């Protein structure tokens, strides 16, 4: 459901294509499908999208105590990330169900999917992949219906009008924008956080070089950089 902004970051992309796709999957499974009684559709996200969350991420069990691979920046995976929304769809779930973990001081995370599948699979006999999913809460209780719902609701996805972003080739200004974005990400990853001021100085140095090149080759394109600079420095400040 990510808008394809990386292809052309100077246009306003739409996520409605993802809404249409999700609605089609839902109807194929639960409106027209013949196996809806044994189907659970999980809709979740791999990240929070950069949105602010007032809840501090809780601690977590590391997947392995002594991993046999190097840890990037010595991060031991003992903390969860920002919260993401999750929707579970099944005719065995009561209408208007809001579901949370019943285990004290435990929250659902992505490995709860693994934990639940391991518990549902008889051949695994209670085995799990890592310590993280072993400790994660099982979401089986979400199937709280005493009997299967005979009729599932139908929805109408909002109309998606394809914009220029999926098909348009990169414009000149978009190429410059993408180059600067990739550059600042590489700088941030390469230099420790304590030296972030140094990252800004290097980035601004490259920005001035790019600006001079554009001024020499395409003087009329300089107006596109005014908004880019603020956007890119905002990105750097967030890191």
Secondary structure, DSSP 8 states (H G I E B T S, - for coil): ----TTT-TTS---SHHHHHHHHHHHIIIIIS-S-GGG--EEE--SS-TT---SS---B---S-SS-SS--GGG--S-B--S----EEE-TTS-TT------STT----THHHHHHHHHH-GGGTT--SSHHHHHS---GGG---SS--S-------------STTT----HHHHHHHHHHHHHHHHHHHS-GGGHHHHHHHHHHHHHHHHHHHHHH-GGGGHHHHHHHHHHHHHHHH-
